[in-house]
Amino acid sequence: MILIADMCQPHRYDTAGCSFKIKRKFEALTGHPCVVMNYPDVNTAFVERYGIQAIFITGTGYGWETVEVSKLHGISDLMRQTQLPVYGACGGHQLLGFIFNKNLRRVKQLADEPMRKLRRGEPDWHDSYRPGYFTERGMHPIKVLEKDPLFTTLPKTMWLHESHYCEVKKVPKDFVLLASSENCRIQVMRHADRPIYGCQFHAENWTDAYPHGKKLMENFFSIAGLRRT
């Protein structure tokens, strides 16, 4: 079973929302059932009780300063302990950065870490979303820096869906950098000893015209032993 940790704010959690679309996509891709759980309820006990085999952490869509950090303690403890394959997408990737760069049980508040402000004369293509800041939106080229099973049969330059203005500023200790883009250095990182991946893009948003995300997700689920036979 695959656990989808939904990073939607608890007061906005919607059982008909985006994570349930991802659930249907992953079940069709792998042939294995998925369960969606809002992040404050994710913990080690649940994962062990229900035999979870892989964890996917969704994006966020809100500022980190709005998060009640205590509600992240369960998922943070799980990430620090688990040997299961984990995939953090966009905000989930940034969450992994916070978890492994900080001790969230000692942090009172988190803050956004934008890529950068717009340079003079640079167009603001998404002025309704974080005006004045550089954003990556749509399909972007991502350059593979290190070989990894996550990239099996994929080209050295992948095209993947982006929707963010924040990034992980520092590769955590015990993680390795696997892929970058021109404007965002830490596009993919992996724990050195465990199959925990953080990916700044949304590979789950693949299309027929841009199928690299589908293959990347297939590779992740193959790492977890959940490949469709």
LOSEMI-104125 format. One record per residue: residue number from 1; residue in one letter; x, y, z of N, C-alpha, C in turn. Coordinates in steps of 0.02 Angstrom, whole numbers, always signed. Layout:
BEGIN
REC    n  res      nx      ny      nz     cax     cay     caz      cx      cy      cz
REC  NUM    A       X       Y       Z       X       Y       Z       X       Y       Z
...
***
This chain:
BEGIN
REC    n  res      nx      ny      nz     cax     cay     caz      cx      cy      cz
REC    1    M     +42     -60      +0      +0      +0      +0     +44     +63      +0
REC    2    I     +22    +113     -36     +58    +177     -42     +22    +228      +2
REC    3    L     +60    +264     +42     +32    +318     +82     +45    +384     +47
REC    4    I      -7    +422     +34      +0    +490      +8     -11    +538     +67
REC    5    A     +42    +570     +88     +38    +619    +142     +18    +686    +112
REC    6    D     -44    +705    +123     -72    +766     +94     -50    +826    +136
REC    7    M     -15    +873    +105     +12    +931    +141     -36    +991    +142
REC    8    C     -99    +980    +121    -149   +1033    +126    -158   +1053    +199
REC    9    Q    -168   +1118    +212    -182   +1140    +280    -243   +1104    +307
REC   10    P    -241   +1081    +370    -297   +1041    +398    -365   +1074    +390
REC   11    H    -370   +1140    +397    -435   +1172    +392    -460   +1177    +320
REC   12    R    -416   +1160    +272    -436   +1162    +201    -434   +1093    +170
REC   13    Y    -424   +1041    +210    -419    +973    +185    -484    +952    +150
REC   14    D    -478    +925     +90    -535    +910     +48    -530    +839     +21
REC   15    T    -576    +796     +40    -573    +727     +19    -589    +717     -55
REC   16    A    -604    +771     -90    -613    +767    -163    -558    +806    -198
REC   17    G    -505    +824    -162    -454    +868    -188    -400    +834    -229
REC   18    C    -345    +872    -238    -291    +852    -283    -260    +785    -264
REC   19    S    -252    +772    -200    -219    +710    -179    -258    +648    -200
REC   20    F    -324    +655    -205    -364    +598    -226    -359    +587    -301
REC   21    K    -343    +639    -339    -327    +631    -410    -260    +595    -417
REC   22    I    -212    +614    -374    -147    +580    -375    -156    +507    -356
REC   23    K    -199    +494    -306    -214    +425    -285    -236    +383    -344
REC   24    R    -284    +408    -382    -309    +370    -440    -255    +359    -492
REC   25    K    -213    +410    -501    -158    +405    -550    -108    +352    -529
REC   26    F     -89    +351    -465     -39    +304    -440     -67    +233    -439
REC   27    E    -130    +225    -423    -160    +158    -422    -162    +130    -493
REC   28    A    -176    +172    -543    -175    +149    -612    -104    +133    -635
REC   29    L     -56    +172    -610     +14    +163    -630     +45    +100    -601
REC   30    T     +27     +85    -538     +61     +31    -502     +19     -33    -493
REC   31    G     -47     -25    -494     -90     -82    -478     -95     -95    -404
REC   32    H     -71     -49    -363     -73     -56    -290    -117      -1    -260
REC   33    P    -151     -16    -204    -194     +34    -173    -155     +89    -139
REC   34    C    -186    +148    -137    -158    +206    -103    -207    +230     -49
REC   35    V    -179    +256      +5    -220    +288     +56    -196    +359     +63
REC   36    V    -243    +406     +68    -227    +477     +76    -238    +497    +148
REC   37    M    -189    +531    +178    -195    +552    +247    -167    +623    +254
REC   38    N    -203    +667    +286    -179    +735    +298    -119    +733    +344
REC   39    Y     -70    +776    +332      -4    +770    +364      -4    +770    +440
REC   40    P     -49    +805    +476     -44    +801    +549     -58    +731    +577
REC   41    D     -92    +689    +536    -109    +621    +559     -58    +569    +539
REC   42    V      -7    +588    +501     +44    +540    +478     +94    +527    +534
REC   43    N    +104    +463    +549    +151    +445    +602    +177    +374    +592
REC   44    T    +227    +356    +630    +259    +291    +624    +211    +234    +640
REC   45    A    +169    +243    +691    +123    +190    +712     +76    +171    +655
REC   46    F     +49    +221    +619      +4    +206    +564     +39    +167    +509
REC   47    V    +100    +190    +492    +138    +158    +438    +152     +85    +455
REC   48    E    +171     +71    +517    +186      +3    +537    +123     -40    +542
REC   49    R     +70     -11    +566      +8     -50    +576     -22     -72    +510
REC   50    Y     -19     -30    +459     -53     -45    +397      -6     -68    +341
REC   51    G     +56     -83    +358    +102    -112    +309    +115     -68    +249
REC   52    I    +123      -3    +260    +138     +43    +206    +205     +25    +174
REC   53    Q    +208     +27    +108    +268      +8     +71    +306     +66     +40
REC   54    A    +272    +123     +32    +304    +183      +4    +263    +244     +25
REC   55    I    +297    +301     +30    +265    +363     +52    +277    +418      +1
REC   56    F    +224    +451     -19    +228    +508     -65    +203    +569     -27
REC   57    I    +243    +622     -22    +224    +683     +12    +209    +736     -40
REC   58    T    +149    +764     -37    +126    +811     -89    +157    +880     -81
REC   59    G    +141    +924    -128    +158    +994    -123    +113   +1029     -73
REC   60    T    +123   +1095     -67     +88   +1133     -15     +41   +1186     -43
REC   61    G     +69   +1238     -74     +27   +1292    -100     +12   +1347     -50
REC   62    Y     +50   +1351      +4     +42   +1404     +54    +110   +1421     +83
REC   63    G    +113   +1475    +120    +176   +1496    +150    +192   +1455    +211
REC   64    W    +256   +1439    +220    +277   +1397    +276    +265   +1432    +343
REC   65    E    +263   +1498    +342    +252   +1534    +405    +182   +1523    +433
REC   66    T    +137   +1497    +392     +68   +1485    +414     +59   +1416    +447
REC   67    V    +112   +1376    +446    +107   +1307    +471    +118   +1305    +546
REC   68    E     +75   +1268    +581     +85   +1255    +652    +136   +1198    +657
REC   69    V    +197   +1213    +677    +253   +1166    +673    +239   +1103    +713
REC   70    S    +203   +1108    +768    +188   +1048    +808    +150    +995    +768
REC   71    K    +113   +1017    +717     +75    +970    +676    +121    +931    +628
REC   72    L    +184    +952    +624    +234    +917    +582    +275    +866    +621
REC   73    H    +266    +863    +686    +309    +820    +727    +304    +746    +709
REC   74    G    +243    +723    +697    +233    +652    +680    +267    +632    +615
REC   75    I    +257    +672    +563    +287    +655    +498    +363    +665    +501
REC   76    S    +386    +715    +540    +458    +725    +548    +490    +666    +583
REC   77    D    +460    +641    +637    +487    +583    +671    +489    +522    +625
REC   78    L    +436    +514    +585    +433    +459    +537    +490    +463    +487
REC   79    M    +502    +522    +459    +554    +529    +409    +623    +514    +438
REC   80    R    +634    +531    +499    +699    +520    +531    +710    +446    +548
REC   81    Q    +657    +406    +551    +663    +337    +571    +654    +287    +514
REC   82    T    +612    +303    +465    +589    +253    +418    +644    +229    +371
REC   83    Q    +639    +166    +352    +681    +137    +300    +642    +130    +234
REC   84    L    +579    +152    +234    +537    +146    +175    +557    +196    +121
REC   85    P    +544    +181     +58    +553    +231      +6    +505    +289     +16
REC   86    V    +532    +349     +11    +494    +411     +20    +507    +457     -39
REC   87    Y    +454    +490     -63    +460    +538    -118    +425    +602     -96
REC   88    G    +463    +656     -88    +434    +721     -72    +432    +764    -134
REC   89    A    +372    +789    -152    +363    +829    -213    +353    +902    -195
REC   90    C    +394    +947    -223    +387   +1019    -216    +387   +1038    -142
REC   91    G    +329   +1057    -113    +327   +1073     -42    +348   +1015      +1
REC   92    G    +333    +953     -21    +356    +894     +15    +432    +888     +15
REC   93    H    +463    +908     -40    +536    +912     -46    +563    +964      +2
REC   94    Q    +531   +1022      +5    +552   +1074     +51    +544   +1052    +123
REC   95    L    +490   +1014    +137    +480    +988    +204    +538    +942    +224
REC   96    L    +559    +899    +178    +617    +856    +192    +679    +897    +208
REC   97    G    +687    +953    +171    +743    +998    +186    +739   +1025    +257
REC   98    F    +680   +1046    +278    +671   +1071    +347    +684   +1015    +398
REC   99    I    +657    +956    +385    +663    +901    +433    +736    +881    +444
REC  100    F    +774    +878    +389    +843    +853    +395    +895    +909    +404
REC  101    N    +874    +972    +395    +920   +1027    +410    +907   +1057    +479
REC  102    K    +851   +1040    +510    +832   +1068    +575    +806   +1012    +619
REC  103    N    +794   +1027    +682    +757    +984    +728    +689   +1017    +738
REC  104    L    +637    +991    +705    +573   +1025    +707    +541   +1025    +776
REC  105    R    +565    +984    +821    +539    +985    +889    +570   +1043    +929
REC  106    R    +617   +1078    +899    +647   +1136    +931    +633   +1200    +892
REC  107    V    +594   +1196    +839    +578   +1253    +797    +508   +1277    +812
REC  108    K    +500   +1342    +823    +434   +1370    +837    +397   +1391    +774
REC  109    Q    +436   +1414    +723    +404   +1437    +662    +451   +1426    +603
REC  110    L    +422   +1408    +546    +459   +1402    +484    +448   +1464    +441
REC  111    A    +490   +1472    +391    +484   +1529    +346    +499   +1508    +275
REC  112    D    +466   +1541    +227    +480   +1527    +156    +553   +1542    +140
REC  113    E    +580   +1504     +92    +648   +1515     +68    +645   +1524      -7
REC  114    P    +628   +1585     -31    +620   +1597    -102    +685   +1586    -141
REC  115    M    +678   +1568    -205    +737   +1562    -247    +773   +1629    -251
REC  116    R    +736   +1681    -271    +766   +1748    -275    +713   +1798    -294
REC  117    K    +729   +1862    -285    +685   +1915    -311    +698   +1924    -385
REC  118    L    +649   +1952    -420    +658   +1966    -491    +714   +2017    -500
REC  119    R    +753   +2008    -553    +805   +2056    -569    +775   +2115    -607
REC  120    R    +811   +2171    -607    +786   +2231    -641    +772   +2216    -714
REC  121    G    +712   +2234    -736    +693   +2224    -805    +667   +2154    -821
REC  122    E    +669   +2108    -771    +647   +2040    -783    +570   +2037    -778
REC  123    P    +536   +2007    -826    +463   +2006    -825    +436   +1965    -767
REC  124    D    +379   +1986    -741    +345   +1949    -688    +288   +1911    -721
REC  125    W    +302   +1849    -743    +255   +1810    -781    +195   +1788    -739
REC  126    H    +204   +1785    -673    +151   +1760    -629    +139   +1811    -573
REC  127    D    +116   +1870    -593    +110   +1926    -547     +58   +1915    -493
REC  128    S     +12   +1867    -501     -37   +1853    -450     -12   +1802    -399
REC  129    Y     +46   +1772    -412     +76   +1722    -368    +145   +1747    -347
REC  130    R    +151   +1769    -285    +214   +1794    -258    +244   +1849    -301
REC  131    P    +208   +1904    -312    +233   +1958    -355    +301   +1983    -332
REC  132    G    +344   +1996    -381    +411   +2021    -366    +463   +1967    -357
REC  133    Y    +442   +1904    -355    +488   +1848    -346    +491   +1805    -409
REC  134    F    +550   +1777    -421    +558   +1731    -477    +521   +1666    -461
REC  135    T    +485   +1640    -510    +451   +1576    -502    +468   +1531    -561
REC  136    E    +463   +1466    -549    +466   +1417    -602    +397   +1386    -609
REC  137    R    +367   +1395    -667    +300   +1369    -680    +300   +1334    -748
REC  138    G    +264   +1280    -754    +260   +1243    -817    +317   +1192    -823
REC  139    M    +329   +1168    -884    +379   +1117    -896    +449   +1149    -902
REC  140    H    +496   +1123    -864    +564   +1150    -863    +615   +1094    -872
REC  141    P    +675   +1110    -900    +727   +1060    -907    +764   +1051    -840
REC  142    I    +774    +988    -821    +809    +970    -760    +869    +927    -780
REC  143    K    +928    +947    -757    +989    +912    -776   +1010    +862    -723
REC  144    V   +1018    +799    -744   +1041    +746    -699   +1115    +754    -687
REC  145    L   +1135    +753    -623   +1206    +761    -604   +1238    +696    -584
REC  146    E   +1199    +651    -554   +1225    +587    -530   +1179    +530    -551
REC  147    K   +1208    +473    -567   +1167    +415    -584   +1129    +391    -522
REC  148    D   +1068    +368    -534   +1026    +343    -480    +970    +301    -510
REC  149    P    +947    +250    -474    +891    +210    -500    +828    +251    -516
REC  150    L    +822    +310    -484    +764    +353    -498    +764    +376    -571
REC  151    F    +823    +379    -602    +828    +405    -670    +836    +351    -723
REC  152    T    +823    +289    -706    +832    +234    -753    +795    +247    -819
REC  153    T    +832    +243    -874    +809    +253    -944    +789    +325    -960
REC  154    L    +796    +371    -912    +780    +441    -926    +841    +476    -955
REC  155    P    +832    +528    -996    +888    +565   -1024    +923    +608    -971
REC  156    K    +982    +633    -987   +1019    +675    -940    +984    +742    -928
REC  157    T    +945    +764    -976    +903    +823    -967    +831    +802    -971
REC  158    M    +796    +807    -914    +725    +787    -910    +681    +849    -912
REC  159    W    +621    +841    -938    +572    +896    -938    +517    +877    -889
REC  160    L    +510    +919    -838    +464    +904    -783    +426    +966    -761
REC  161    H    +368    +955    -731    +323   +1010    -714    +344   +1045    -650
REC  162    E    +350   +1111    -653    +369   +1152    -595    +312   +1199    -576
REC  163    S    +307   +1213    -511    +259   +1263    -487    +281   +1285    -417
REC  164    H    +332   +1330    -416    +359   +1349    -351    +397   +1415    -355
REC  165    Y    +404   +1446    -297    +449   +1504    -291    +499   +1493    -236
REC  166    C    +487   +1443    -193    +535   +1426    -141    +579   +1368    -163
REC  167    E    +631   +1355    -124    +677   +1300    -138    +708   +1277     -73
REC  168    V    +745   +1222     -76    +787   +1200     -21    +854   +1235     -30
REC  169    K    +875   +1272     +19    +937   +1312     +13   +1001   +1272     +25
REC  170    K    +996   +1219     +64   +1056   +1182     +83   +1041   +1107     +80
REC  171    V   +1085   +1070     +46   +1078    +997     +45   +1091    +972    +116
REC  172    P   +1043    +937    +146   +1053    +915    +215   +1112    +867    +222
REC  173    K   +1139    +864    +282   +1191    +815    +298   +1163    +746    +285
REC  174    D   +1204    +703    +257   +1186    +634    +239   +1142    +630    +177
REC  175    F   +1133    +686    +141   +1098    +685     +77   +1148    +699     +21
REC  176    V   +1131    +678     -39   +1172    +692     -98   +1129    +728    -149
REC  177    L   +1160    +774    -186   +1126    +811    -239   +1126    +770    -303
REC  178    L   +1068    +760    -333   +1062    +717    -392   +1046    +755    -456
REC  179    A   +1011    +812    -451    +991    +848    -511    +980    +921    -495
REC  180    S    +991    +964    -546    +985   +1036    -538    +952   +1067    -599
REC  181    S    +932   +1130    -593    +911   +1169    -651    +948   +1236    -649
REC  182    E    +939   +1276    -701    +976   +1339    -706    +963   +1386    -647
REC  183    N    +902   +1387    -624    +883   +1435    -572    +872   +1405    -503
REC  184    C    +873   +1339    -499    +860   +1304    -435    +911   +1248    -429
REC  185    R    +960   +1256    -385   +1015   +1208    -381    +993   +1140    -356
REC  186    I    +949   +1138    -305    +931   +1074    -275    +863   +1052    -302
REC  187    Q    +864   +1022    -361    +803    +997    -391    +787    +925    -368
REC  188    V    +839    +885    -359    +829    +817    -332    +885    +803    -283
REC  189    M    +866    +777    -225    +915    +754    -175    +891    +687    -148
REC  190    R    +940    +648    -122    +924    +582     -96    +966    +569     -33
REC  191    H    +935    +538     +16    +973    +518     +74   +1027    +469     +53
REC  192    A   +1086    +476     +82   +1143    +434     +60   +1134    +361     +76
REC  193    D   +1097    +345    +129   +1091    +276    +151   +1020    +247    +147
REC  194    R    +971    +289    +135    +901    +266    +133    +867    +294     +70
REC  195    P    +816    +260     +44    +783    +282     -18    +733    +338      -6
REC  196    I    +758    +394     +21    +717    +453     +33    +736    +506     -18
REC  197    Y    +689    +524     -61    +701    +571    -115    +661    +635    -105
REC  198    G    +693    +692    -117    +658    +756    -121    +665    +782    -192
REC  199    C    +609    +800    -223    +609    +825    -292    +569    +890    -294
REC  200    Q    +601    +944    -316    +568   +1009    -316    +510   +1014    -366
REC  201    F    +512    +973    -417    +460    +975    -469    +402    +929    -452
REC  202    H    +352    +929    -496    +293    +886    -489    +295    +833    -544
REC  203    A    +332    +780    -533    +335    +726    -583    +266    +695    -592
REC  204    E    +225    +697    -540    +158    +667    -543    +113    +703    -593
REC  205    N    +133    +763    -616     +94    +801    -665    +120    +790    -735
REC  206    W    +131    +727    -753    +155    +714    -821     +98    +721    -871
REC  207    T    +117    +729    -935     +68    +732    -989     +94    +687   -1046
REC  208    D     +51    +676   -1096     +73    +636   -1153    +130    +670   -1190
REC  209    A    +129    +737   -1192    +182    +774   -1226    +247    +775   -1186
REC  210    Y    +240    +770   -1120    +298    +772   -1075    +294    +713   -1027
REC  211    P    +317    +653   -1050    +307    +591   -1012    +362    +575    -962
REC  212    H    +414    +617    -955    +470    +599    -911    +447    +591    -839
REC  213    G    +398    +630    -818    +374    +623    -749    +344    +554    -736
REC  214    K    +308    +528    -785    +278    +462    -777    +332    +409    -767
REC  215    K    +384    +412    -807    +438    +363    -802    +474    +371    -735
REC  216    L    +484    +432    -712    +518    +443    -649    +477    +414    -591
REC  217    M    +411    +423    -593    +369    +394    -541    +368    +318    -546
REC  218    E    +368    +291    -606    +373    +218    -614    +438    +192    -582
REC  219    N    +492    +229    -593    +557    +209    -564    +554    +211    -488
REC  220    F    +523    +263    -460    +518    +267    -387    +479    +207    -360
REC  221    F    +423    +192    -391    +383    +136    -365    +418     +69    -378
REC  222    S    +460     +64    -429    +501      +4    -438    +551      -3    -380
REC  223    I    +580     +52    -359    +626     +51    -301    +589     +24    -240
REC  224    A    +524     +40    -234    +483     +18    -178    +455     -52    -187
REC  225    G    +470     -84    -244    +444    -151    -258    +371    -150    -277
REC  226    L    +347     -94    -305    +277     -86    -321    +265     -77    -396
REC  227    R    +308    -105    -435    +300     -99    -507    +244    -145    -531
REC  228    R    +204    -118    -577    +150    -158    -606    +180    -214    -647
REC  229    T    +155    -276    -639    +182    -334    -675    +134    -353    -731
***
